[in-house]
Amino acid sequence: MAKIYFQEMTPTGHQQLLDQVAALKKERPVLIARLKAARALGDLSENTEYSSAKRDLRHLESRLRYLDKQLKYAKVVAPAAGKQIDLGSRVSLEFLDDHEQVTYQLVGRMENDLAAGKLAFDSPLGKALRHQVAGTVVTVSAPAGSYRVKIVAVNPAPTE
């Protein structure tokens, strides 16, 4: 049976997920010890420390399961070195309606962070940009309406 990939991501994004898992696994023994100490306090029905520790441990376990699933079904895509925009590429754009210029790196869905200049490849803008080259004007179909963007420059993905 072929492996099904739910998402593509850059090597940097994959490493960030691995780092999150490692940090949570380090935190887990502390939460377990806190739960054991709270359990030893007595009556569990009115023990706020026990309820809080149990909730925190459940939250951590849930987050670990979520991240493990993301890693299991992720496809790490090596950054393309060509002139076409692909996952990992840095793209300088000019929005033609207001002439604002921005630079984004095209990343996987889990890495999306516009404030940090990371644009998801499957967002309306990301879809319109993918496989285009510098100098091209693309029309982006977004839920709020269409707009045009000029691709000013395409820089290959930074070495990971």
Backbone bond lengths (Angstrom), bond angles and torsions (degrees), N, CA, C in turn:
res aa  C-N    CA-C-N  psi(-1)  N-CA   C-N-CA  omega(-1)  CA-C   N-CA-C  phi
1 M - - - 1.453 - - 1.529 109.00 -
2 A 1.316 116.63 133.57 1.461 121.76 -178.35 1.520 110.45 -73.06
3 K 1.330 115.75 145.25 1.462 120.95 177.62 1.515 109.28 -73.72
4 I 1.314 116.46 134.13 1.452 121.87 179.51 1.524 108.32 -97.72
5 Y 1.323 115.95 127.21 1.457 120.78 178.81 1.520 109.02 -102.30
6 F 1.320 116.67 126.06 1.447 120.51 177.24 1.516 111.62 -86.39
7 Q 1.322 116.21 -27.48 1.456 118.05 -175.29 1.517 111.24 -153.48
8 E 1.307 113.54 150.88 1.453 120.04 172.68 1.516 107.38 -102.26
9 M 1.328 116.40 151.51 1.465 120.25 177.17 1.517 109.72 -152.44
10 T 1.317 114.47 160.09 1.456 120.57 177.66 1.529 108.89 -78.80
11 P 1.321 117.80 161.62 1.467 119.83 175.75 1.534 112.68 -57.97
12 T 1.333 117.20 -34.77 1.466 120.78 178.18 1.522 110.51 -64.51
13 G 1.322 117.38 -44.61 1.457 121.20 178.35 1.515 111.96 -62.77
14 H 1.325 116.70 -39.23 1.467 121.58 177.60 1.521 110.23 -62.89
15 Q 1.309 116.59 -43.65 1.463 120.69 179.26 1.524 110.96 -64.61
16 Q 1.312 117.39 -37.52 1.465 120.70 178.01 1.523 110.79 -62.21
17 L 1.338 117.11 -40.06 1.468 119.91 176.84 1.529 110.64 -64.86
18 L 1.326 117.20 -42.11 1.464 120.64 178.18 1.532 110.97 -61.98
19 D 1.323 116.57 -39.38 1.469 120.96 178.20 1.529 111.57 -65.09
20 Q 1.330 116.45 -39.49 1.468 120.02 177.23 1.524 111.14 -62.97
21 V 1.330 116.54 -43.19 1.469 121.10 178.98 1.521 109.99 -61.92
22 A 1.324 117.41 -44.68 1.469 120.87 179.98 1.530 111.27 -61.98
23 A 1.328 117.13 -41.85 1.465 120.95 179.81 1.528 110.96 -65.06
24 L 1.319 117.23 -41.04 1.467 120.88 179.01 1.526 111.47 -66.87
25 K 1.321 116.40 -37.60 1.466 119.68 179.22 1.527 111.15 -67.70
26 K 1.326 117.21 -30.08 1.467 120.59 175.58 1.526 110.77 -71.46
27 E 1.312 116.37 -33.54 1.461 121.72 -177.96 1.538 112.42 -77.22
28 R 1.327 116.47 -24.91 1.464 121.70 -175.00 1.531 113.62 -57.05
29 P 1.351 121.30 -49.13 1.468 120.10 -179.93 1.531 113.42 -58.97
30 V 1.323 117.18 -33.81 1.460 121.39 178.27 1.526 109.91 -64.43
31 L 1.329 116.73 -43.33 1.461 120.20 179.81 1.527 111.68 -68.87
32 I 1.313 116.68 -35.61 1.471 119.71 177.44 1.525 109.93 -65.52
33 A 1.315 117.48 -42.62 1.465 121.09 178.54 1.523 110.59 -63.66
34 R 1.336 116.43 -39.31 1.465 120.35 177.65 1.530 111.44 -64.10
35 L 1.327 116.11 -38.50 1.467 120.89 177.82 1.527 111.06 -65.57
36 K 1.332 116.67 -43.56 1.472 120.65 178.88 1.528 111.23 -62.92
37 A 1.326 116.32 -41.40 1.468 120.11 179.43 1.524 110.63 -65.53
38 A 1.315 117.48 -40.16 1.461 121.19 179.27 1.520 111.29 -68.00
39 R 1.334 116.69 -36.27 1.469 120.88 178.55 1.526 110.07 -64.07
40 A 1.307 117.13 -34.82 1.466 121.74 -177.80 1.536 112.57 -71.03
41 L 1.317 117.41 -12.48 1.461 120.60 -178.82 1.534 113.72 -72.25
42 G 1.313 116.69 -15.29 1.461 118.32 176.20 1.508 113.74 121.77
43 D 1.325 116.14 -138.30 1.461 125.11 -173.96 1.541 111.10 -46.23
44 L 1.345 115.94 114.80 1.463 120.65 -175.86 1.518 112.76 -79.38
45 S 1.334 117.45 -20.89 1.464 119.87 -177.04 1.533 112.30 -69.00
46 E 1.312 118.30 -28.21 1.462 121.12 -179.44 1.528 111.39 -121.41
47 N 1.298 116.99 24.84 1.456 122.52 -176.18 1.538 108.85 -99.10
48 T 1.310 116.17 97.38 1.458 121.45 -178.23 1.529 111.71 -64.12
49 E 1.329 116.96 -39.06 1.465 120.25 179.32 1.531 110.24 -60.77
50 Y 1.336 116.69 -40.75 1.469 120.97 -179.96 1.528 109.78 -65.18
51 S 1.324 117.26 -47.35 1.472 121.18 -179.54 1.520 111.00 -60.47
52 S 1.314 116.13 -43.16 1.459 121.15 -179.68 1.529 111.51 -65.89
53 A 1.317 116.86 -44.86 1.468 120.85 -179.99 1.527 110.62 -65.04
54 K 1.325 116.34 -39.94 1.466 120.66 179.50 1.529 110.32 -65.39
55 R 1.326 117.22 -42.37 1.466 122.08 178.61 1.533 110.61 -63.06
56 D 1.332 116.65 -44.59 1.465 120.61 -179.65 1.518 111.76 -63.42
57 L 1.334 116.77 -40.44 1.467 120.34 178.44 1.529 110.81 -67.10
58 R 1.331 117.12 -41.16 1.474 120.51 177.15 1.519 110.61 -61.60
59 H 1.328 116.89 -41.33 1.463 120.93 179.27 1.537 110.15 -62.73
60 L 1.319 117.24 -44.97 1.461 121.33 179.23 1.530 110.65 -62.16
61 E 1.325 117.08 -45.38 1.473 120.98 -179.99 1.532 110.55 -63.08
62 S 1.316 116.46 -39.79 1.460 120.69 178.50 1.524 110.75 -63.69
63 R 1.316 116.70 -44.23 1.464 120.83 179.16 1.531 110.98 -63.48
64 L 1.332 116.72 -40.44 1.471 120.26 177.05 1.526 111.44 -61.78
65 R 1.319 117.29 -43.63 1.474 120.19 178.13 1.521 110.81 -61.49
66 Y 1.328 116.28 -42.84 1.459 121.14 179.58 1.533 110.79 -61.65
67 L 1.326 116.85 -48.95 1.465 120.34 -179.18 1.525 111.78 -65.28
68 D 1.333 117.34 -38.71 1.462 120.42 177.45 1.527 110.97 -61.69
69 K 1.325 116.67 -40.07 1.463 120.15 178.03 1.524 110.59 -66.48
70 Q 1.333 117.04 -40.50 1.461 120.15 177.65 1.530 110.61 -60.90
71 L 1.320 116.62 -42.08 1.466 120.68 179.15 1.524 111.48 -68.78
72 K 1.311 116.51 -38.09 1.466 120.79 -178.16 1.527 111.28 -63.31
73 Y 1.315 116.37 -40.37 1.461 120.24 -174.81 1.524 113.30 -104.33
74 A 1.310 117.19 18.04 1.465 121.12 179.69 1.525 110.40 -90.72
75 K 1.299 114.62 149.49 1.457 121.36 173.33 1.526 106.41 -118.57
76 V 1.322 116.15 112.91 1.459 120.58 179.02 1.527 107.36 -80.65
77 V 1.316 114.97 120.64 1.459 120.99 -176.41 1.516 108.95 -104.51
78 A 1.311 115.60 123.72 1.466 120.31 177.01 1.524 108.68 -66.85
79 P 1.312 117.60 134.98 1.465 120.57 -179.36 1.524 111.58 -58.91
80 A 1.316 115.50 137.80 1.458 121.27 178.92 1.523 109.34 -79.13
81 A 1.322 115.78 144.75 1.465 120.10 -178.89 1.522 111.86 -105.34
82 G 1.328 117.50 1.77 1.455 120.91 -176.87 1.511 113.37 -79.09
83 K 1.333 115.17 -172.98 1.461 121.27 -179.26 1.521 112.14 -86.59
84 Q 1.332 117.04 -13.32 1.460 120.77 178.29 1.521 110.53 -80.79
85 I 1.318 115.72 147.91 1.456 121.10 177.78 1.522 108.50 -74.28
86 D 1.319 115.12 128.85 1.455 120.93 177.24 1.519 108.22 -147.49
87 L 1.295 116.18 178.49 1.457 121.45 -179.41 1.529 109.56 -53.97
88 G 1.313 116.94 126.65 1.455 122.26 -179.79 1.517 114.30 99.24
89 S 1.327 117.69 -19.23 1.471 120.94 -178.67 1.524 111.51 -67.62
90 R 1.336 115.19 146.72 1.469 121.19 171.83 1.530 106.68 -99.36
91 V 1.332 115.24 131.04 1.452 120.68 -172.73 1.525 109.77 -127.70
92 S 1.331 115.77 128.09 1.461 120.70 173.21 1.521 107.41 -97.89
93 L 1.334 115.54 128.81 1.461 121.16 -174.20 1.516 110.92 -125.85
94 E 1.338 114.90 154.86 1.454 121.33 170.33 1.522 107.43 -125.90
95 F 1.331 115.63 120.49 1.460 120.49 175.83 1.518 106.88 -78.03
96 L 1.319 117.50 120.15 1.458 121.38 -171.03 1.524 113.37 -73.56
97 D 1.320 119.27 -19.84 1.463 119.43 -179.91 1.522 112.70 -75.07
98 D 1.339 118.38 -32.02 1.467 120.12 -179.92 1.532 112.98 -128.68
99 H 1.311 117.84 3.85 1.468 125.24 177.79 1.534 112.90 60.39
100 E 1.312 116.91 23.34 1.466 121.16 175.47 1.529 108.26 -74.59
101 Q 1.333 116.55 138.04 1.457 121.16 178.22 1.529 109.70 -112.20
102 V 1.319 115.50 135.45 1.459 122.07 179.49 1.518 108.98 -139.49
103 T 1.321 115.18 161.94 1.462 121.06 174.69 1.518 107.66 -127.00
104 Y 1.318 115.94 130.86 1.459 122.47 178.45 1.517 109.93 -127.76
105 Q 1.315 114.98 155.15 1.456 120.81 167.49 1.519 106.29 -106.90
106 L 1.318 117.89 130.48 1.458 122.51 179.74 1.527 107.95 -79.91
107 V 1.332 116.29 119.47 1.464 121.77 -174.66 1.529 110.68 -131.20
108 G 1.322 115.79 175.71 1.455 121.89 176.47 1.519 111.87 -73.16
109 R 1.319 115.76 166.31 1.461 122.10 -176.62 1.526 112.87 -56.67
110 M 1.338 117.88 -41.00 1.459 121.82 -177.61 1.536 112.39 -69.46
111 E 1.323 117.27 -21.20 1.465 121.69 -176.49 1.524 112.75 -93.67
112 N 1.313 117.41 -8.28 1.459 123.11 -174.92 1.524 111.90 -51.26
113 D 1.341 116.35 124.91 1.462 122.26 177.31 1.531 107.55 -160.60
114 L 1.319 116.34 89.77 1.469 120.16 -175.88 1.515 112.60 -60.45
115 A 1.327 117.59 -34.35 1.463 120.23 179.01 1.527 111.10 -61.90
116 A 1.333 116.86 -29.92 1.463 121.56 178.76 1.528 111.59 -95.22
117 G 1.327 117.31 7.05 1.459 120.58 178.27 1.519 113.53 78.68
118 K 1.326 117.50 26.18 1.467 121.40 -179.97 1.521 108.94 -114.11
119 L 1.318 116.19 118.63 1.454 123.99 -174.88 1.523 109.76 -110.04
120 A 1.322 117.33 128.82 1.466 121.49 179.14 1.527 110.13 -67.12
121 F 1.327 116.33 135.78 1.456 121.11 -178.65 1.522 112.27 -66.51
122 D 1.343 117.66 -21.97 1.455 119.59 -178.29 1.533 113.25 -100.79
123 S 1.332 117.19 10.10 1.465 120.95 172.61 1.535 107.16 -74.99
124 P 1.321 118.57 163.46 1.473 118.93 178.91 1.535 112.73 -54.44
125 L 1.343 117.18 -44.07 1.461 120.23 178.71 1.524 110.68 -67.34
126 G 1.322 116.95 -43.44 1.469 121.12 179.18 1.521 112.33 -60.11
127 K 1.328 116.79 -42.07 1.476 121.07 178.72 1.522 111.02 -63.60
128 A 1.332 116.40 -40.74 1.462 120.15 -179.36 1.529 111.79 -68.42
129 L 1.329 117.04 -31.39 1.458 120.83 -177.33 1.521 113.88 -82.25
130 R 1.306 117.30 -31.71 1.472 121.39 -172.15 1.529 111.16 -57.66
131 H 1.315 115.33 131.79 1.467 126.05 178.25 1.531 113.59 72.13
132 Q 1.335 117.47 13.92 1.462 121.43 175.47 1.527 109.10 -93.70
133 V 1.323 116.88 171.15 1.466 121.84 179.53 1.527 109.38 -125.24
134 A 1.335 115.68 165.49 1.465 121.35 179.34 1.525 110.54 -59.10
135 G 1.330 116.03 143.51 1.459 121.98 179.86 1.519 113.17 94.14
136 T 1.312 117.67 -13.15 1.457 121.97 -178.70 1.526 110.44 -80.57
137 V 1.320 116.30 143.85 1.458 122.04 172.21 1.526 106.43 -107.33
138 V 1.324 116.23 124.72 1.467 120.83 -179.36 1.518 109.56 -116.08
139 T 1.321 114.85 150.71 1.456 121.46 174.63 1.515 107.32 -102.48
140 V 1.319 116.05 126.28 1.459 122.30 -178.46 1.518 108.55 -102.07
141 S 1.325 116.20 124.41 1.466 121.14 176.49 1.511 107.75 -96.81
142 A 1.320 115.70 106.28 1.463 122.11 -179.03 1.528 109.00 -112.70
143 P 1.325 117.62 163.36 1.463 119.92 179.77 1.538 113.76 -57.08
144 A 1.335 117.37 -33.14 1.468 120.39 -178.86 1.521 112.75 -85.53
145 G 1.318 118.19 -3.06 1.452 121.82 -179.33 1.517 111.59 135.10
146 S 1.308 115.74 176.54 1.459 121.11 -178.90 1.524 110.48 -95.72
147 Y 1.329 114.62 151.06 1.461 120.44 175.14 1.518 108.02 -150.29
148 R 1.341 115.48 162.36 1.464 120.33 -176.51 1.524 110.47 -112.07
149 V 1.323 114.74 143.39 1.452 122.52 -177.84 1.529 108.40 -133.99
150 K 1.330 115.86 134.49 1.467 120.25 175.21 1.519 108.14 -100.57
151 I 1.320 116.15 131.89 1.466 121.74 177.25 1.521 106.92 -85.45
152 V 1.325 116.09 110.32 1.456 122.00 -176.04 1.526 110.40 -81.23
153 A 1.329 117.16 -46.54 1.466 120.54 -177.94 1.524 109.39 -151.84
154 V 1.319 113.96 149.31 1.472 121.76 175.04 1.509 107.57 -124.36
155 N 1.322 115.37 119.39 1.460 120.53 177.74 1.507 108.17 -109.54
156 P 1.331 116.99 136.32 1.457 118.66 178.71 1.511 110.96 -58.82
157 A 1.297 114.45 158.07 1.469 120.43 179.94 1.516 109.98 -59.58
158 P 1.338 116.73 142.68 1.455 119.26 176.35 1.534 109.02 -65.40
159 T 1.297 116.19 151.05 1.465 118.92 178.95 1.507 108.68 -67.62
160 E 1.311 115.18 132.22 1.463 121.28 -174.46 1.509 110.07 -89.79
